[in-house]
């Protein structure tokens, strides 16, 4: 095995969001992007959504693609696995998603 190079690079997982309908009013309707944040460097990124909307299923209160997508952070060049990709259709879903996936828990007291 001398002289052989075996590349073993693990991907870091992060959650992606795909905005549609009312949640995507602030962008071009022809753009269908998945937004994510790199867990390594904190840089926000986007990539073109590749999976069809029919591949998304209702799971844990959100319409999600549990297979995810692969990408690379443009800032730190780490390989990322964006899974799950959550599809949000309106502002209420967007607020609920932000509350569920917030980094700092919010007290109800």
PEWOZI-V449099 format. One record per residue. N is the residue number from 1. RES is the residue in three letters. PHI is phi in radians with two decimals (NA if undefined). PSI is psi in degrees with one decimal (NA if undefined). Layout:
N_RES_PHI_PSI ; N_RES_PHI_PSI
This chain:
1_UNK_NA_11.9 ; 2_UNK_-1.22_135.1 ; 3_UNK_1.55_-8.5 ; 4_UNK_-1.54_140.9 ; 5_UNK_-2.02_120.4 ; 6_UNK_-1.86_119.1 ; 7_UNK_-1.57_119.1 ; 8_UNK_-2.15_99.4 ; 9_UNK_-2.19_116.8 ; 10_UNK_-1.48_141.7 ; 11_UNK_-1.53_145.1 ; 12_UNK_-1.60_136.3 ; 13_UNK_-1.61_144.5 ; 14_UNK_-2.60_162.5 ; 15_UNK_-1.61_137.1 ; 16_UNK_-1.97_157.4 ; 17_UNK_-2.27_134.4 ; 18_UNK_-2.11_111.2 ; 19_UNK_-1.55_134.7 ; 20_UNK_-2.35_168.0 ; 21_UNK_0.96_-130.8 ; 22_UNK_-1.15_-25.5 ; 23_UNK_-1.31_-13.5 ; 24_UNK_-1.97_28.9 ; 25_UNK_-1.18_-21.5 ; 26_UNK_-1.58_12.6 ; 27_UNK_-2.38_169.2 ; 28_UNK_-1.10_127.1 ; 29_UNK_-1.12_-19.0 ; 30_UNK_-1.41_-17.7 ; 31_UNK_-1.40_127.1 ; 32_UNK_-2.16_93.5 ; 33_UNK_-2.00_152.7 ; 34_UNK_-1.86_124.7 ; 35_UNK_-1.76_142.7 ; 36_UNK_-2.65_165.8 ; 37_UNK_-2.14_129.9 ; 38_UNK_-1.21_123.5 ; 39_UNK_-1.26_-16.5 ; 40_UNK_-1.40_-51.1 ; 41_UNK_-1.98_-10.7 ; 42_UNK_1.47_1.2 ; 43_UNK_-1.25_136.9 ; 44_UNK_-1.52_141.2 ; 45_UNK_-2.46_168.3 ; 46_UNK_-2.40_158.1 ; 47_UNK_-2.60_157.9 ; 48_UNK_-1.18_133.9 ; 49_UNK_-1.25_129.5 ; 50_UNK_-1.86_-29.2 ; 51_UNK_-1.47_142.0 ; 52_UNK_-1.20_154.6 ; 53_UNK_-1.09_-24.6 ; 54_UNK_-1.18_-17.4 ; 55_UNK_-1.40_-6.7 ; 56_UNK_-1.54_141.3 ; 57_UNK_-2.30_151.6 ; 58_UNK_-1.30_114.3 ; 59_UNK_-2.49_132.4 ; 60_UNK_0.95_36.4 ; 61_UNK_1.54_-1.8 ; 62_UNK_-2.36_156.6 ; 63_UNK_-1.47_118.3 ; 64_UNK_-2.34_154.5 ; 65_UNK_-1.85_108.0 ; 66_UNK_-1.46_-9.1 ; 67_UNK_-1.43_-31.6 ; 68_UNK_1.30_-171.1 ; 69_UNK_-2.45_156.9 ; 70_UNK_-1.85_144.9 ; 71_UNK_-2.74_-178.9 ; 72_UNK_-2.25_136.2 ; 73_UNK_-1.19_129.9 ; 74_UNK_-1.32_-17.1 ; 75_UNK_-1.53_-57.2 ; 76_UNK_-1.78_-2.0 ; 77_UNK_1.14_18.6 ; 78_UNK_-1.38_146.7 ; 79_UNK_-1.35_129.3 ; 80_UNK_-2.10_144.7 ; 81_UNK_-1.98_111.5 ; 82_UNK_-1.56_98.7 ; 83_UNK_-2.64_130.3 ; 84_UNK_-1.35_162.4 ; 85_UNK_-1.82_117.2 ; 86_UNK_-1.72_127.8 ; 87_UNK_-1.64_123.4 ; 88_UNK_-2.01_128.7 ; 89_UNK_-1.79_-30.5 ; 90_UNK_-2.43_175.9 ; 91_UNK_-1.14_-32.5 ; 92_UNK_-1.15_-43.5 ; 93_UNK_-1.11_-38.6 ; 94_UNK_-1.08_-45.1 ; 95_UNK_-1.15_-41.3 ; 96_UNK_-1.13_-41.4 ; 97_UNK_-1.08_-45.1 ; 98_UNK_-1.10_-35.5 ; 99_UNK_-1.22_-40.1 ; 100_UNK_-1.25_-41.0 ; 101_UNK_-1.75_17.8 ; 102_UNK_-1.15_144.1 ; 103_UNK_-1.27_-35.9 ; 104_UNK_-1.83_119.6 ; 105_UNK_-1.11_142.3 ; 106_UNK_-1.76_128.1 ; 107_UNK_-1.39_140.8 ; 108_UNK_-1.59_1.9 ; 109_UNK_-1.47_NA
